[in-house]
Structure formats: structure tokens, C-alpha cells
């Protein structure tokens, strides 16, 4: 896979990405790019998500992310003033892609906190004078209008999907997805697992496959392998997920989701290729939904005729 080393994205567990990083630097897998950074984490999607979290936590400590205006300024580019991007070669692409999916946009991820007008780090409370007390935890939360504490999990739950959006937006980026250690059993189950973010990313990769298939190399045990929904120990688990998706399409749910995700004019300029393919996928899904609906109608008609025939025989 000859390419520019600065356009490599590593997705997987840290230990797996570190091993592959060393192998790529040794020229394995026909890799001819140059990985300029010395740390494998510079090419991991987790590193970019963690940098966003670091900046947000720092701003929350200083009470600089409270009002809607503060959040909008921060999301519209203010975050770049605080990033340590010298060793993050894909930062620009990461930030652009994070705006592709409305779910991943910062003002949407933190919409509850913005509406409530407060946000704190888990473990920190305020006394009657408004002073912060306690020991910091690892989560963010806000207090809603019912005085309930609501944890903010969107950054952790959806962060991996931004890596797939990066591929959609930038055809020059190539990704290695290392499956070692990732639990794919019951992949259709959307409840959070210890590796829930990676499982979400894999499901999103499947849904985006027509767009990204030429940019992705799946790896396992230091071997290049087919996508896990094509071959491997979890094909049956993937088949359950695929069938569930087809059922959703037949109900029109998936078509609506894709139509709602069509990019704004500004984003179309940034992701022209991805948007064109997305439109084709939407049309294809709509056709598939019509086919499934017609199939259901024929099946329903056949069952009614059988029942009528049975009743007449009686």
C-alpha cells in the first residue's frame, strides 16, 4: 500500500496499533510511506479524541464553557487555539470530519449541558458559595432542570466513528483497522461493551463500506484479512446485524436516516466525493426498501390466498 505516511490512520487497541506501527516502519505489507512521527499514537483516532477531551476538561475547570455563545465560538474554531497539534499530523482532517455527522458536532454532543447552562467534571461539586469542591473523576456531567445529574458520554461513545468520517472526506487517507482483541460476538447488540466505541466504529465502517472500501486494510495477527462480515469467526454475528439493518430499511427508517444526513452546502464543498457516493447509497437503499415492501406484499397476499383456500376446503 504505497502512500504518504502522514495520511495513515490506525484504528484498534493501543498494543495492536503499536505493533503494526513498528511493522510498517520496517516496510512490511508493501508499505512505502514515511511515518514521520516517532509515536504510534500520533496516528491513532483515540489520540485525537483524547486531545479534544483534554481541552474541554481544561476549559470546564476555568468555567469557560458555560454559555451557548462560548460553546459556539469554541466549536467553530476556538478549540484550535488550545490544541497541541505539532505531533498530530491529521488534526485538520479530524476536526473537519468531526463536523460531518451532526451527532459528533460539539454543540450537539453537549446540547444538554448548553441548554442547562452548567457543566462539571465528575467528582466536583459546588458549595453554597459556588466554590468547587471534591476530587476530579473521569466523566463530565451537568445538572438538568429536575436537579438530576446527567453524565455526558457522547465523546466516548461516538469518537471512533469520526475516524470513518475522515476516510469519507479525504480519499488520500488510508486506514489500518486492527481487529486483534476486539470482541465482535453479538456485534448487532448496541449496548455498550468494554470496547463499545470500537464496536460502533466497526458497524459504521460496514455501513460506509461502499465509500471507504478502497481506503481500508483489515489486519489480524499480523496478516491482511478480508472484512469481518465477509470471512472469519464472526460472520454469523455480522449476518444478524446485516439482516436487522435490512429490516429497518424495509420500514423506511434507514432511508430517512441517510436523507437526514445529507451534508449542508458548506460541507458538500469539503466532501464532494463522499456526498456523491452517499446520494447513490441513499437511492440504492430506497430501491431496496421498495423491493422489500413489494416482497412483503406478495408474501402477505400469498398467505391470505392460502388461508382462503384452506377455509374453503373446510
N, C-alpha and C positions, 0 to 999 in steps of 0.2 A: 504494500500500500504506500507508494511514494507520495509524500505530501509535505507541506510546510509544518514543521514541528510545533509552531506557535498555534496551529489550528487543531490540536489534538485535545479531545475531551475524554477523560477516564471516568467511568461510572461503575461503582461496585463498592465492596468493603475495602477499608483502608489497606489492609495487609495484601489483598489481591491486587489493588492498584499499584502498590509499591513494587511488588514482584514484576508486574507487567512493565512498569516504568523502566526497571533495570534491563529487562529483556529487549525492549525497544531500543534502548541506548546501545545495546550490543548488536543491533542490526537484525534482530530476529523478525520473522514474519514479513520479510521483504520490506521492512521499514527503512526508508531513506531520508526521512525528515531529520530535523535537528531539534532536540528538546533542550532549549536554551536554559530553562530553569533547572536548578540542581535538586529541587524538592518535588517529589511526585504530586504533592498536594496542590501545587500551582495549577495542575491540570484536572483536578477533581471538582465536580459540581458542588460537593459538600463544602469545600473551602469558600466558595463564593457565597453560598447561603449563610455560612457562619460569619462571614465578614459583614453581611447585611445585619445579622443579629447583633454583632458586636457594636456596630454603630448605633443601632436603635436602643440597645440597653444603655449605652453611654448618654444618649440624648434623654432617655427617660429619667436617668439619675439626676439630670440637670433640669428636669421639668421643661424641656424644650420641645416636647411633642405632646401637646395637650389640645390646642385648638385645631379646628379644621384647616385654617389658613396655614398653620405651622406644618401640618401633615402634607398639604398640597405642595408647599414650597419644597419640602423635603423630598417628596416623591417625584417632583418634576425636575430634579437635577441637583437639589441641595445635598443629597447624600454623597455625591461625588466629591464634595469639598472635604469629606472626612475619611474617605477610603484609603487604605494602604495598598494602592494598586500597582506599585512598582514591580511586584513579583506575581501579579495576576494578569497574565497575557490575554485573557479572554473577558476582562471586566466589561469592556464596552459592549461586547456581544451579549454578555449575560444580562446587563441592565436593559438593553433594547428588547431582548426576548422576554424578560420578566413583565413587560407591558403588553405582550401579545395576548395572553389569556386573561380575561377580566378577573378571574378568581385569584390570580397571582399578583395583581396590581396592589401596591401597598395600601392605597386608600380603601380598597375593598377588603383586603385581609384584616385591616384594623378598623373596619367600619363601625363595629360595636363600640370600641373604645372612643372613636372620634365622636360618635353620637352621645355617648355617656359623658364625654369631656374629662375623662381621667384614665390613667394607665399607670400601673405599678409593676415592680418585679416581685415575683412570689417570695414570701417571707418578710416583705417590707410592708409595714402599715404606718398610719399616721396617728399621732396622739391628738388630744383635744386642741393643741396649739398649731396643729398642721405639720409638726416636725416628723421626719421619717424615723422609724424605729424598727429594729429587727435585723435578721441576717439574710442576705440575698440567697434566693434559690435559683432555679434554672428556667422558670417559666414566667411569662408575662400574663397579667390579668387586669381586668377592670371591674368596677362596681356598677351594676346596672340600676335601672330605676326602681327595682324591687329590693335593692340593697343586697343582691346576691353577687357573689364573686364568680366571674366568668373567665376561665383560662383561655388564652389566645393560642391556638395550636396550628393555625394555617401555615405559618412559616415552616414548621417542621413537617407537616403532612403533605404539602404541595411543592416543596422546594425541588425535589428530584425531577419533577415534570418540566421545570424551566430548562433543564438540560436538553430535553427533547425539542422544546420550542426553539432553542438555539440552533439545532440542526435544521429545523424548518425554515428559519430566517436566513441562515447562512450556509449555502451548499458547500462552501470551502471547508467547513468544519467537519472533521471525521471523528467518530466516537468509537471507543472500545468499551463494550459492556461486558464486564467480567461476572459470570454467574456463580463462581465458587462461593459457597457459604450462604447463598440467597435461597430462602425457603420458598419454593413455588407450589408446594402442595396446597390444594384448595385455593388456587390463585383467584378464583371468582369471588371469594369471600372478601368483602370490602372493609370488614372490621380491622382495626389497627392491630398489627402484629409487631414484635420487636423490630422487624425490618419493614414496617408498613410503608415507609417512604419509597423504598426500592421496589416494593411490590406495585405501588401506584405508578411508579415510573415505567415498569415493565408493561403494565396494562396500557398505559398511554403510548408506549412505543409500538405496541401491537395496533392500536387504533390509528397511529400515524404512519404505519409501515409503508403505504404506497408513496409517501413523500420522502421518507428518510432511508429507505432500504439500501440505497447505494452509498450511504454515508456511515453505516453501522457495521461493525465487526463484533460478533459474539465470541467470547472466549470462555473456556472451561478447562482446568487442569493443563494450562499452557498449550492448548490446542484451539484452533479456529473451528467453530462449530456452526451448524445451521441455527436459525431462530428456535427457541424452546417450544414454540407452538407447532413447529414442523417435525422436529425429532427430539428424542430424549426421554427421560423418565417421567416427565410431567405433561406429556401430550394430552392424556385423557383429562387432566385437570384444566388445561387450556381449552379443550373442546367444550367443557361445561361453560366456561366463561364466554366463548365464542357463540355458543347456542343461546345463552342468556342475552347477549347483545342483539342477536338476530330477532329474538322475541321482542325486544324493546323497539327495534326498527319497525317491526310489523305494527306496533301500536303508535308509531309516529313520534315516539319520544326522542329517538336518536336524531331523526331528521331535524326536529325543532332545535335540538342542542347545537347541531352544526350550523343551522341557519342563524342562530343567535350569536354564534362565534365568528361570523364573517367580520373581517377587520374593518376598522374605520379608514377613511381616505388617507390619513397620515400613515397608518400602519401598512396600508397596501403598498405605499411607495417603498417602504423598508423591506417588505416581504412579498414582492410581486410573485416570485416563483411559487412560494408556499401557498399564497392565496389562490392562484390559478388551480393548483392541484386540489386545494380544499374545495373549490367550487365543483371540480369534477367528482370529488368524493361525495359531495352533497347530492349532486344529480344522480350518481350511482346508487346512493342509499335510498333516495326517493323512489327510483325504479325498483330497487329490491323490495322496498316496503309495499309498493303496488303489487308486485308479483306474489308476495307472501299473503297479502289481503285477498287476492284473487284465488290463491290456493286454498285459503281458509273457507272462502265462499263455496268453492267447488266441493270441498270436504263436507261442509255443513249441508249442502244440497244433497250430496250422496247419502249422508246419514239419514236425512229426512225421508228420502225415497226408500231406503232400506226399511225404516220403521213403518212407512205406509204399506209397503209390500208385506211386511210381517203381520201387521194388523189385519190386512185384507184376507190373508191366509187363515187367520183365526176365525 
